[in-house]
Amino acid sequence: MPEERFIVDGQEQIEKSEGYRAARAEIIASVRSRYAESLASAGIFRRLLLRLRMQREINREVAKLAPPNALYLQSR
């Protein structure tokens, strides 16, 4: 059975992985596509509000990929 241990920089290691970057890009693309129509027809202040909402949604979903306060294990 592989030995597992907690690691200090687990979140950083995950964020450097190709799988994380691909999932993050997919989340960003998905959120942008959902807001695209609304952004196209919005005025400047509405666009600003929509972009802030988009960023909050992206941040929330990306944080689920590698939670900042989680404990991370490394198998050896």
Buried (B, 14 or more C-beta within 10 A) or exposed (E): EEEEEEEEEBBEBBBEEEEBEEBBEEBBEEBEEEBEEBEEEBEEEEBEEBBEEBEEBBEEBBEEBBEEEEEBEEEE
